[in-house]
Amino acid sequence: ANRVPENKYQDFAQHLRQAFPISKGPSMVGVLPFDSALSVKYMNEVQQALDAKLVCGADENQNPFKEFVVGGAGPSELVRELEQQPGSLVVLEASDTASIHAALLAHLSTSVSPIAGLLLYGSGSTVEPSTLALVQGLNHVSANLPVLQ
């Protein structure tokens, strides 16, 4: 059995052992408690799945994340979302420079947990050259912030 809530683990395991005793055939192999670490995704998996280009950041892209934060409601709302969902992958329109700047500032701020990375989208959209230079300039401060497009 897999993904058993931790508070029900003992009862569930006992119930399965009674329902499937060793004397009646195959015994229960085990019960795995739910562990949120098992649902973690990694930036490199996103890069491979989307065939995305690494705009900047560490080549290995091993940053884990559990949540996505999708921009579009503006920089202030983006920062509020990041405060509530630490370590998220931030998905933004490549031309939304204000939100990209807000995500970068949030990543560097001590009042918000660092983000796992940025995924920039938009057909034909490119990152403003000045914003791209800003993002690439962060490598000396935070080389672990992958930016995918």
Backbone bond lengths (Angstrom), bond angles and torsions (degrees), N, CA, C in turn:
res aa  C-N    CA-C-N  psi(-1)  N-CA   C-N-CA  omega(-1)  CA-C   N-CA-C  phi
1 A - - - 1.449 - - 1.524 107.42 -
2 N 1.311 116.21 142.40 1.451 121.72 -173.85 1.524 110.51 -128.20
3 R 1.328 116.45 150.38 1.460 124.89 175.27 1.527 112.42 62.30
4 V 1.313 117.25 41.70 1.454 122.33 178.17 1.524 108.02 -81.56
5 P 1.342 118.36 127.01 1.466 119.83 178.79 1.531 110.88 -55.37
6 E 1.317 115.34 138.44 1.466 120.87 -174.41 1.530 112.40 -56.66
7 N 1.341 116.80 -38.13 1.470 119.77 -178.03 1.537 112.60 -73.44
8 K 1.331 118.41 -9.56 1.467 122.00 178.99 1.524 111.95 -115.33
9 Y 1.319 116.45 4.32 1.457 121.86 -173.91 1.529 112.33 -57.21
10 Q 1.332 118.25 -53.17 1.476 122.06 -175.81 1.526 111.31 -61.42
11 D 1.341 116.74 -46.83 1.465 120.35 -179.73 1.525 111.50 -63.27
12 F 1.314 116.71 -41.39 1.459 121.41 -179.00 1.525 110.77 -65.42
13 A 1.326 116.66 -45.18 1.469 120.81 179.73 1.528 110.40 -62.04
14 Q 1.328 117.53 -42.85 1.459 120.81 179.57 1.534 110.62 -64.70
15 H 1.310 117.23 -42.39 1.458 121.32 179.05 1.534 110.85 -61.00
16 L 1.328 117.44 -44.33 1.464 120.27 179.74 1.523 111.75 -66.17
17 R 1.329 117.72 -38.19 1.471 120.21 178.50 1.527 111.32 -64.01
18 Q 1.334 116.01 -36.40 1.464 119.72 177.37 1.531 111.05 -72.39
19 A 1.314 116.70 -38.44 1.470 120.61 -178.14 1.524 112.03 -72.55
20 F 1.332 116.68 -29.36 1.468 121.11 -177.47 1.526 110.48 -128.53
21 P 1.334 116.92 68.76 1.473 118.56 -179.67 1.534 110.99 -68.92
22 I 1.310 115.50 152.92 1.459 122.13 -178.51 1.526 110.36 -58.33
23 S 1.335 118.46 -35.85 1.460 121.75 -176.63 1.531 113.29 -66.40
24 K 1.328 119.08 -17.77 1.466 121.87 -177.30 1.524 112.93 -102.92
25 G 1.288 118.71 15.43 1.467 119.68 178.20 1.511 111.19 126.09
26 P 1.312 114.91 -148.90 1.478 118.64 -176.36 1.524 110.82 -56.82
27 S 1.292 114.31 132.13 1.466 118.31 178.90 1.515 109.89 -89.36
28 M 1.309 114.28 162.03 1.448 120.06 177.11 1.526 108.16 -64.95
29 V 1.313 116.48 132.29 1.457 120.91 -179.65 1.515 110.56 -77.25
30 G 1.309 117.70 -43.36 1.456 119.32 -179.70 1.515 112.24 174.36
31 V 1.310 114.47 169.93 1.452 122.55 177.84 1.519 106.50 -124.21
32 L 1.322 115.80 125.82 1.457 120.60 179.17 1.517 109.21 -104.99
33 P 1.323 117.30 121.44 1.465 119.14 177.73 1.521 110.21 -70.35
34 F 1.318 116.22 152.97 1.457 120.31 175.44 1.516 108.24 -64.45
35 D 1.311 115.85 133.06 1.452 121.75 177.89 1.519 106.92 -135.81
36 S 1.323 116.67 116.65 1.460 119.79 -176.76 1.524 111.74 -59.69
37 A 1.331 117.50 -22.74 1.467 120.04 178.66 1.526 111.18 -64.18
38 L 1.338 117.04 -23.73 1.456 120.31 179.83 1.529 112.52 -74.45
39 S 1.334 116.85 -15.82 1.463 119.31 -179.67 1.525 112.53 -101.11
40 V 1.305 117.11 11.05 1.459 121.83 -179.77 1.528 110.01 -71.66
41 K 1.323 115.04 140.35 1.456 122.38 174.22 1.523 107.54 -111.91
42 Y 1.316 116.62 162.89 1.463 120.87 -179.12 1.520 110.03 -124.59
43 M 1.339 115.35 149.29 1.449 121.39 -178.26 1.529 111.86 -57.10
44 N 1.330 117.77 -39.06 1.465 119.12 -178.93 1.534 111.30 -65.20
45 E 1.335 117.94 -28.95 1.462 120.84 176.46 1.529 110.67 -67.58
46 V 1.327 115.98 -39.60 1.463 120.54 177.61 1.528 109.48 -65.04
47 Q 1.324 115.79 -44.35 1.468 120.33 -179.91 1.528 110.53 -58.16
48 Q 1.328 116.94 -45.84 1.461 120.83 -179.13 1.529 111.53 -67.60
49 A 1.325 116.99 -44.42 1.462 120.84 -177.17 1.524 112.31 -63.32
50 L 1.333 116.74 -35.75 1.460 120.96 -177.60 1.526 112.98 -98.22
51 D 1.331 116.14 -1.99 1.457 121.27 -173.98 1.526 109.78 51.39
52 A 1.327 114.69 44.70 1.467 121.93 -176.56 1.521 110.80 -83.51
53 K 1.310 114.34 151.54 1.458 121.59 177.76 1.521 108.89 -88.32
54 L 1.325 116.40 135.85 1.462 121.28 175.40 1.524 107.13 -81.73
55 V 1.332 116.46 106.83 1.458 121.66 -179.21 1.521 109.99 -72.42
56 C 1.314 116.47 -42.41 1.460 121.45 174.54 1.523 108.62 -164.52
57 G 1.303 114.83 167.48 1.458 121.32 -178.70 1.516 110.54 113.85
58 A 1.302 115.03 179.11 1.460 121.72 -178.12 1.520 110.50 -67.98
59 D 1.319 116.42 138.15 1.464 121.24 -177.90 1.521 113.55 -60.36
60 E 1.326 117.58 -32.74 1.468 118.81 -175.23 1.530 113.31 -76.65
61 N 1.335 119.76 -21.14 1.467 122.80 174.48 1.519 114.10 47.43
62 Q 1.286 119.62 46.80 1.461 121.97 -175.82 1.527 113.83 -90.01
63 N 1.325 118.56 12.50 1.457 120.07 -178.60 1.528 110.81 -64.97
64 P 1.334 117.06 125.78 1.469 120.11 178.22 1.530 111.20 -85.01
65 F 1.333 115.97 153.80 1.459 120.79 172.62 1.520 108.78 -153.07
66 K 1.324 115.27 155.20 1.459 120.76 177.35 1.522 111.45 -113.89
67 E 1.321 116.12 -26.84 1.456 120.90 -173.93 1.527 111.25 -122.94
68 F 1.335 114.85 155.77 1.452 122.86 171.70 1.528 107.00 -108.25
69 V 1.295 116.88 141.39 1.455 121.11 169.18 1.520 105.25 -120.95
70 V 1.324 116.00 117.98 1.459 121.10 -178.40 1.516 108.33 -102.01
71 G 1.326 115.56 123.39 1.456 121.07 -179.91 1.508 111.18 -76.95
72 G 1.303 115.19 179.58 1.453 120.49 178.56 1.511 111.72 137.07
73 A 1.322 116.71 -21.42 1.462 120.51 -179.32 1.530 111.44 -95.90
74 G 1.325 116.81 4.12 1.458 120.26 178.06 1.510 112.22 107.27
75 P 1.324 115.53 161.73 1.472 121.42 -176.54 1.529 114.74 -59.46
76 S 1.326 117.91 -41.41 1.478 120.07 -177.64 1.516 111.43 -63.86
77 E 1.331 116.01 -43.61 1.471 120.00 179.00 1.527 110.52 -66.64
78 L 1.327 116.88 -36.69 1.462 121.36 177.89 1.523 110.43 -59.92
79 V 1.313 117.19 -46.32 1.468 120.97 179.80 1.524 110.25 -63.64
80 R 1.333 117.83 -40.32 1.479 119.98 177.19 1.526 110.71 -60.69
81 E 1.326 117.14 -42.40 1.472 121.21 177.93 1.526 111.01 -62.83
82 L 1.335 116.81 -41.47 1.465 120.24 -179.16 1.525 111.82 -67.20
83 E 1.320 116.82 -30.79 1.468 120.02 175.91 1.531 110.76 -65.40
84 Q 1.331 116.38 -33.45 1.462 121.22 -177.22 1.525 112.97 -87.32
85 Q 1.332 117.55 -20.42 1.461 121.24 -176.51 1.524 109.70 -131.73
86 P 1.326 116.83 76.49 1.473 120.39 -176.20 1.528 112.69 -63.48
87 G 1.320 114.60 147.98 1.462 120.49 175.65 1.509 115.00 71.18
88 S 1.323 117.61 24.08 1.464 121.71 -175.81 1.524 112.75 -81.97
89 L 1.325 114.64 161.03 1.455 122.37 167.09 1.521 105.79 -85.60
90 V 1.326 116.92 125.68 1.455 121.69 -178.30 1.535 108.32 -99.71
91 V 1.335 115.74 123.82 1.455 122.57 -178.51 1.524 107.94 -109.46
92 L 1.350 115.49 118.45 1.458 120.68 -175.42 1.516 111.58 -136.23
93 E 1.324 115.66 152.54 1.460 122.23 170.60 1.526 107.14 -64.92
94 A 1.326 116.63 132.43 1.468 121.20 -176.18 1.518 112.56 -60.30
95 S 1.321 117.11 -26.36 1.464 120.09 -178.78 1.533 113.11 -89.29
96 D 1.331 117.88 -2.10 1.469 121.97 -178.73 1.534 109.68 -85.88
97 T 1.319 115.56 74.52 1.467 119.94 -173.71 1.523 112.73 -62.80
98 A 1.323 117.76 -35.87 1.467 119.74 -179.02 1.531 111.12 -62.72
99 S 1.323 117.02 -42.39 1.468 120.08 179.41 1.527 111.61 -72.07
100 I 1.333 116.95 -34.55 1.472 119.69 175.86 1.524 109.19 -62.44
101 H 1.328 116.62 -45.54 1.466 120.47 178.12 1.532 110.80 -60.83
102 A 1.337 116.78 -42.19 1.470 120.58 179.54 1.529 110.77 -63.01
103 A 1.330 117.46 -40.96 1.476 121.14 179.11 1.524 110.46 -64.39
104 L 1.329 116.84 -41.46 1.464 120.51 179.18 1.524 111.41 -65.24
105 L 1.330 116.58 -43.54 1.465 119.89 178.03 1.528 111.12 -63.71
106 A 1.325 116.11 -41.75 1.469 119.69 177.76 1.519 110.39 -61.24
107 H 1.328 116.30 -40.84 1.467 120.85 179.79 1.529 111.60 -60.43
108 L 1.316 116.68 -38.39 1.465 121.44 -177.76 1.522 113.31 -86.24
109 S 1.317 117.04 -15.19 1.461 121.34 -176.58 1.525 112.10 -73.65
110 T 1.308 115.54 148.81 1.468 119.86 174.82 1.528 111.54 -84.29
111 S 1.338 117.75 -8.87 1.465 119.70 -179.11 1.530 112.87 -92.34
112 V 1.332 117.35 -8.53 1.463 122.37 177.84 1.523 107.25 -130.05
113 S 1.324 116.75 139.34 1.470 119.87 177.26 1.520 109.90 -64.11
114 P 1.330 117.42 146.14 1.468 119.82 178.31 1.527 111.27 -58.53
115 I 1.321 115.20 147.69 1.465 120.32 177.11 1.527 108.92 -84.91
116 A 1.322 116.77 159.75 1.470 121.16 179.30 1.515 111.54 -77.93
117 G 1.325 116.56 -30.65 1.448 120.62 -179.72 1.511 110.89 168.51
118 L 1.313 114.45 175.06 1.464 122.08 177.81 1.526 108.96 -116.52
119 L 1.312 115.96 137.41 1.453 122.60 172.05 1.519 106.02 -119.90
120 L 1.326 115.90 113.13 1.454 121.37 -177.64 1.526 108.84 -102.38
121 Y 1.326 116.61 132.79 1.461 120.42 -175.64 1.521 110.46 -129.44
122 G 1.289 115.86 172.30 1.451 123.52 175.35 1.507 110.01 131.08
123 S 1.323 116.02 121.66 1.462 118.80 -178.63 1.525 109.11 -67.52
124 G 1.305 114.88 123.00 1.452 120.63 -179.14 1.511 114.02 77.52
125 S 1.333 116.81 -6.77 1.462 119.85 179.68 1.515 110.02 -78.22
126 T 1.284 114.72 137.41 1.458 119.32 174.48 1.516 108.70 -126.37
127 V 1.279 115.11 156.31 1.453 120.73 178.35 1.521 107.94 -74.09
128 E 1.331 116.46 135.40 1.462 121.38 175.16 1.520 108.97 -51.06
129 P 1.328 118.57 136.46 1.474 120.10 -179.94 1.529 113.56 -54.91
130 S 1.332 117.47 -38.92 1.475 119.37 179.79 1.527 111.22 -68.40
131 T 1.343 116.86 -35.92 1.464 120.27 177.57 1.519 110.27 -70.81
132 L 1.327 117.34 -40.27 1.458 121.28 176.81 1.535 110.49 -60.24
133 A 1.322 116.75 -43.05 1.469 120.57 177.73 1.524 110.83 -62.02
134 L 1.329 116.51 -39.22 1.464 120.87 177.96 1.524 110.60 -63.26
135 V 1.332 116.49 -46.01 1.465 121.61 179.82 1.529 110.30 -62.22
136 Q 1.311 116.70 -47.25 1.461 120.28 -179.17 1.521 111.73 -65.77
137 G 1.315 117.10 -30.57 1.461 121.22 177.69 1.517 113.41 -69.32
138 L 1.320 117.04 -15.48 1.468 120.45 178.46 1.520 112.21 -77.67
139 N 1.314 117.76 -11.88 1.464 120.53 -177.54 1.521 112.61 -55.79
140 H 1.316 118.42 -33.28 1.462 119.13 179.49 1.518 111.54 -73.44
141 V 1.333 117.63 -23.18 1.465 121.80 179.40 1.517 110.88 -92.75
142 S 1.329 116.12 -43.41 1.463 121.25 -174.74 1.521 109.79 -143.08
143 A 1.305 116.18 77.42 1.468 120.83 -178.57 1.515 111.36 -66.86
144 N 1.313 117.59 -13.63 1.467 120.27 -178.65 1.519 113.50 -88.52
145 L 1.333 118.59 14.46 1.469 119.91 178.38 1.522 108.59 -101.39
146 P 1.336 116.84 95.73 1.452 118.85 177.67 1.531 110.93 -75.60
147 V 1.304 114.89 138.67 1.463 122.05 174.90 1.520 106.45 -120.72
148 L 1.323 115.54 119.18 1.463 122.42 -177.40 1.515 109.66 -111.03
149 Q 1.338 114.97 148.34 1.454 119.62 174.46 1.516 109.06 -143.16
